[in-house]
Amino acid sequence: VSGDDRLPLAAALRRLEEIVRQLEGEEPDLDRALALFEEGVMVLRHAREQVQDAELRVQRVLEDAEGDLRITDLDG
Amino acid sequence: MSRRAPGDDLFDPGPPAGGEEHDRAWSVADVVRALRRAVEDAVGQIWIKGEIAELRVHQRGHWYFTLKDDAAQIRCVVWQSYARRLPGAPAVGAEVYILARPDLYEQRGELRFSAVTVLPTAAVGARQLAYLRTKEALTRDGLFDPARKRAPPAFPRAVALVTSVDGAALGDMRTVARRRWPAIRLLVVNTAVQGEPAERELVRALALVNRLPVDLCILARGGGSREDLGAFDREQVCRAVAAVRVPVISAVGHETDVSLADLVADLRAATPSAAMELALPDRRDVADRVAVLAGRLGGGLRRRTRVVAERLRGVEHRLRHRMRALVADRRDRLGALAGQLEALSPLRVLDRGYAVARDAAGRVLRQVADFPPGAVFRLRVSDGEVPARVEGTP
């Protein structure tokens, strides 16, 4: 569920802009255009997921006597 | 209840009350209540400077004292809930600033001031000095240098909140986060933000942020008096802010109150809510941007396939045209060849009255010697063959 292993949204949007620019440009190769489009759809889906409704996660960080960190959900 | 609306005329002695006017006498409670409203409306919470005269600490922890100067004196109280946050009751004879609002104690008809804070003027001077020294040291080390300031990430994935878990700031920030970017993960590092332990706890909490998987830090505290901001002017706290490895947004004071920690932070917000607004993108904006890109992506592909289809149609057209031309050309050449062939056909010669003589084996007989007497042969004429025999000798 963690977003940490996914393409960061900033990078996703940058890539998407680039794909759209290339598709709108003069490159005549249809295979290349289709490949770009496919990639664009994937990146788009990824970007949409991140914008959709999500449950806000608020956690509290606690440090024990040994200096180890413990992260617990904070409710309310 | 009161027989007259209390107002400005309350302070106007007017004509002396006589005879039947007694019937319109005020109750004591009405007068005190009217006075209370008038005083409270006229004077809000203000800073007052004076000398502590009598001071009594009530067993429940309230402080009662008189504040005086050469010309006048007022009765003051610090309720236990405020007194316990202050370092200790001031000494009699000390010169202090108090932040207080007037209050009319109705049972006694007594005017007194409820103070929320009491600062010895000497301490204020010392604090001012310490503030300036710290500021100088931090300036020397470049902690206020604008070149140090880092921009917060456009899309943070986890944000550390250094704040009090009991404060209103946390709730405010959660509300904004839920609205703007609920996919965010907030990691709260609890710390005192005022009072004696604040400095030590802030330093510890800020150091702890560097061990968390976050890409932004918000240092937040709700409203309060300038006095309460003290910890955020401490050198060690400022250095701890500077040592945080991710950008720090501070929301410590009010718009008019800037702490040194605010100046060291990468970005300053007027309130914790405003800090969260700065920290997080608004998902509605991002959704709009994504929708526009989605439209352009589909449009881009349609345009591209249209271009290719047009090209294909062009090629097909040219191909058909060329094929037609090729076929016509071949047909013409075939016709010409057929004409030539026909002209050369031996049948045409026969038509003109010639005949071909061949022996039984089909060999063409061309010379006299090919016709010995009595030889049988066949004559090919235009419409068929005739059997023949050589009669006599040539």
Contacts between the chains, C-beta under 8 A, distances in Angstrom:
chain1	res1	chain2	res2	distance
A	3	B	157	5.1
A	3	B	183	6.7
A	4	B	157	6.5
A	4	B	213	7.0
A	8	B	155	6.4
A	8	B	157	7.3
A	9	B	154	7.9
A	9	B	155	4.2
A	9	B	286	7.5
A	10	B	153	7.2
A	10	B	154	4.8
A	10	B	155	4.9
A	13	B	286	7.8
A	13	B	289	6.9
A	13	B	290	7.5
A	13	B	293	7.4
A	16	B	290	7.8
A	16	B	293	4.9
A	16	B	297	7.3
A	17	B	293	6.7
A	19	B	297	6.7
A	20	B	293	5.8
A	20	B	296	4.4
A	20	B	297	5.4
A	20	B	300	5.7
A	23	B	296	7.8
A	23	B	297	6.7
A	23	B	300	2.9
A	23	B	301	6.1
A	23	B	303	7.7
A	23	B	304	6.0
A	24	B	296	6.8
A	24	B	299	7.7
A	24	B	300	4.8
A	24	B	303	7.1
A	27	B	304	8.0
A	28	B	307	7.1
A	28	B	308	7.6
A	28	B	311	7.9
A	30	B	304	6.8
A	30	B	305	7.0
A	30	B	308	4.7
A	33	B	300	7.8
A	33	B	301	6.4
A	33	B	304	4.3
A	33	B	305	7.6
A	34	B	301	7.5
A	37	B	297	6.7
A	37	B	300	7.4
A	37	B	301	4.4
A	40	B	297	4.5
A	41	B	297	7.2
A	44	B	290	6.7
A	44	B	293	6.9
A	44	B	294	5.4
A	44	B	297	6.5
A	47	B	286	7.8
A	47	B	290	5.0
A	47	B	293	8.0
A	48	B	287	7.8
A	48	B	290	6.0
A	50	B	155	8.0
A	50	B	183	5.6
A	51	B	183	7.9
A	51	B	283	4.9
A	51	B	286	5.2
A	51	B	287	4.7
A	51	B	290	6.2
A	52	B	183	8.0
A	53	B	182	6.5
A	54	B	182	4.4
A	54	B	183	4.0
A	55	B	182	6.7
A	56	B	174	6.7
A	56	B	177	5.7
A	56	B	178	4.7
A	56	B	182	4.6
A	56	B	184	6.8
A	56	B	186	7.2
A	57	B	184	7.6
A	57	B	185	4.6
A	57	B	186	6.8
A	58	B	174	6.0
A	58	B	186	4.6
A	58	B	188	6.5
A	59	B	185	7.0
A	59	B	186	6.9
A	59	B	187	5.5
A	59	B	188	6.8
A	60	B	165	6.7
A	60	B	187	7.7
A	60	B	188	4.8
A	60	B	189	8.0
A	60	B	190	6.7
A	61	B	160	7.8
A	61	B	187	5.3
A	61	B	188	6.6
A	61	B	189	5.0
A	61	B	208	6.6
A	61	B	212	6.4
A	63	B	204	8.0
A	63	B	208	6.1
A	69	B	208	7.5
A	69	B	211	6.2
A	69	B	212	7.6
A	71	B	187	6.8
A	74	B	165	7.2
A	74	B	188	5.9
